[in-house]
Amino acid sequence: MKYLLTLLAIVLAVTSVTVFYLWPESGGITDKNILVTVNGHSLPRSLLEREKAQSVNRSKDDKAILDYIVIRELLLQEAKRLNIDKEPSFRMSVQNYYEQSLIKFLIDRHFRDTKTKVTDHDIDQYISNYGKIFTYTRLSGNNSHGSGRKPEQRSILFDDLSDSLKLILGSMKCGEVVTMFNADGEAVSFRLDRIEPGPYQESFHGNRELIRKIISNYKKERELTAWIKKIRDRATIIIPDKTRP
């Protein structure tokens, strides 16, 4: 069972395995710094500490981690022996992972460095929407032009909206269209059609500081969307007629 769990951990860690395989330790390894040698390939002691630091669901026991490292190295060597690293599908998966990781690091860094200010008025405006009915239309893509997907209109109590929609719709004016980008870079637009009184109006008893944090993150997301748009606007993009949808 322990052996099977070790193999399962390797499968779940396939991404890190790929990175390790493509970017191995550089430079020579002195004898005193060798952790283990597998079929003539020596691995450094620093690898053990790195794996201990990265192991979340795995045991931090040195022997268990060493077993994991050895099995991983054996599988990497077997994959190389079969020339899997030279197959187009493998290289494409590595390229996709590299690009997605690069974009994630860029967006995470920009999000972290963005400073926002949330006022008491922002919080009061958010709270005032509780008990009201919001009618909005979701538009695919940038205002849905050429998307091929029909707009979707819904009427729903503000209280029942998701947190993200509360923030998006709650800060809009009727008739306004806002375009957001999801984690995959896909554009989604929302149009606020109308706001009506709901069947009841209750006092809000939530945590104002929690709302402040939620609004702050939303403002960062809006700034991120504007930043992406600015990058696109200043870029030179040429689409040949034959590739236009």
TAFEN-V865862 format. One record per residue. N is the residue number from 0. RES is the residue in one letter. PSI is psi in whole degrees, -180 to 180 (* if undefined). D_LAST is the distance of its C-alpha to the last C-alpha in Angstrom with 2 decimals. Layout:
N|RES|PSI|D_LAST, N|RES|PSI|D_LAST
//
This chain:
0|M|-43|52.77, 1|K|-39|52.72, 2|Y|-40|51.28, 3|L|-39|48.49, 4|L|-36|47.69, 5|T|-44|47.53, 6|L|-39|45.05, 7|L|-41|42.94, 8|A|-36|42.95, 9|I|-42|41.70, 10|V|-43|38.78, 11|L|-25|37.89, 12|A|27|38.19, 13|V|-33|35.91, 14|T|-47|33.84, 15|S|-31|36.98, 16|V|-44|38.23, 17|T|-45|35.23, 18|V|-44|35.75, 19|F|-38|39.47, 20|Y|-38|38.95, 21|L|-29|36.73, 22|W|70|38.82, 23|P|172|42.43, 24|E|134|45.50, 25|S|157|46.10, 26|G|168|49.53, 27|G|160|52.63, 28|I|124|54.24, 29|T|159|57.99, 30|D|-40|60.07, 31|K|-15|60.92, 32|N|7|57.26, 33|I|127|56.28, 34|L|-48|55.31, 35|V|151|55.03, 36|T|124|54.61, 37|V|113|52.60, 38|N|42|53.03, 39|G|-5|53.95, 40|H|116|51.09, 41|S|139|52.53, 42|L|142|50.80, 43|P|155|52.01, 44|R|-29|53.88, 45|S|-23|51.41, 46|L|-34|48.94, 47|L|-47|51.22, 48|E|-36|51.24, 49|R|-41|47.49, 50|E|-37|47.01, 51|K|-38|49.62, 52|A|-32|47.82, 53|Q|-14|44.44, 54|S|119|45.86, 55|V|-55|45.18, 56|N|-9|45.73, 57|R|163|47.71, 58|S|147|51.42, 59|K|7|52.61, 60|D|131|55.55, 61|D|-42|55.79, 62|K|-42|56.55, 63|A|-41|53.64, 64|I|-37|51.21, 65|L|-41|52.77, 66|D|-42|52.27, 67|Y|-45|48.59, 68|I|-43|48.27, 69|V|-47|50.08, 70|I|-41|48.00, 71|R|-43|44.78, 72|E|-40|46.07, 73|L|-42|47.07, 74|L|-37|43.62, 75|L|-43|42.01, 76|Q|-39|44.44, 77|E|-40|43.77, 78|A|-40|40.00, 79|K|-37|40.67, 80|R|-34|43.15, 81|L|3|40.52, 82|N|29|38.11, 83|I|-32|35.49, 84|D|-14|34.77, 85|K|-3|33.63, 86|E|139|31.17, 87|P|-38|27.45, 88|S|-37|26.63, 89|F|-45|29.30, 90|R|-35|28.22, 91|M|-41|24.63, 92|S|-37|26.06, 93|V|-42|28.26, 94|Q|-43|25.50, 95|N|-43|23.50, 96|Y|-43|26.77, 97|Y|-47|27.61, 98|E|-44|24.39, 99|Q|-40|24.58, 100|S|-41|28.28, 101|L|-44|27.86, 102|I|-41|25.41, 103|K|-44|27.76, 104|F|-41|30.75, 105|L|-49|29.15, 106|I|-42|28.21, 107|D|-41|31.56, 108|R|-43|33.47, 109|H|-42|31.85, 110|F|-42|32.41, 111|R|-38|36.00, 112|D|-9|36.79, 113|T|128|35.48, 114|K|136|38.45, 115|T|160|38.36, 116|K|126|41.06, 117|V|121|41.47, 118|T|166|44.08, 119|D|-31|46.23, 120|H|-40|44.49, 121|D|-44|41.13, 122|I|-43|42.86, 123|D|-40|44.65, 124|Q|-41|41.47, 125|Y|-47|39.84, 126|I|-35|42.98, 127|S|-16|43.26, 128|N|-15|40.10, 129|Y|136|41.82, 130|G|-4|42.73, 131|K|154|40.07, 132|I|125|37.25, 133|F|128|33.75, 134|T|122|31.08, 135|Y|162|27.57, 136|T|129|23.95, 137|R|127|21.47, 138|L|127|17.95, 139|S|139|15.17, 140|G|-160|13.47, 141|N|92|14.55, 142|N|17|16.17, 143|S|6|13.64, 144|H|124|11.51, 145|G|11|8.19, 146|S|-24|9.52, 147|G|4|10.41, 148|R|132|13.85, 149|K|142|16.89, 150|P|147|19.02, 151|E|118|22.21, 152|Q|138|25.50, 153|R|149|28.65, 154|S|124|32.23, 155|I|148|34.21, 156|L|135|37.37, 157|F|-39|36.86, 158|D|-29|39.23, 159|D|-3|36.98, 160|L|155|33.78, 161|S|160|32.78, 162|D|-40|34.05, 163|S|-41|30.63, 164|L|-33|29.92, 165|K|-43|33.48, 166|L|-41|32.85, 167|I|-56|29.50, 168|L|-35|30.60, 169|G|-19|34.20, 170|S|5|33.47, 171|M|161|31.27, 172|K|153|32.40, 173|C|132|31.52, 174|G|-13|28.35, 175|E|146|27.16, 176|V|130|23.73, 177|V|133|23.66, 178|T|130|20.77, 179|M|160|21.79, 180|F|129|20.50, 181|N|-175|21.72, 182|A|-24|23.23, 183|D|3|20.02, 184|G|7|18.43, 185|E|134|16.24, 186|A|133|16.39, 187|V|129|18.16, 188|S|147|19.57, 189|F|136|22.80, 190|R|126|24.41, 191|L|118|28.17, 192|D|-47|29.25, 193|R|161|33.00, 194|I|129|35.92, 195|E|153|38.95, 196|P|143|42.30, 197|G|-180|42.53, 198|P|-17|45.36, 199|Y|162|47.30, 200|Q|114|47.58, 201|E|155|49.04, 202|S|145|50.12, 203|F|132|48.01, 204|H|25|49.92, 205|G|-175|47.31, 206|N|113|47.45, 207|R|-35|46.61, 208|E|-34|46.30, 209|L|-41|43.74, 210|I|-38|41.73, 211|R|-43|42.15, 212|K|-41|40.62, 213|I|-44|37.69, 214|I|-38|37.00, 215|S|-45|37.39, 216|N|-38|34.74, 217|Y|-42|32.38, 218|K|-36|33.06, 219|K|-40|32.30, 220|E|-39|28.92, 221|R|-41|28.21, 222|E|-37|29.38, 223|L|-41|27.19, 224|T|-43|24.09, 225|A|-37|25.30, 226|W|-43|25.98, 227|I|-41|22.49, 228|K|-39|21.13, 229|K|-41|23.77, 230|I|-42|22.75, 231|R|-41|19.13, 232|D|-33|20.45, 233|R|0|22.77, 234|A|157|20.40, 235|T|110|18.99, 236|I|120|15.27, 237|I|119|13.76, 238|I|112|10.15, 239|P|147|10.47, 240|D|-36|8.78, 241|K|-16|8.41, 242|T|-2|6.40, 243|R|140|3.83, 244|P|*|0.00
//
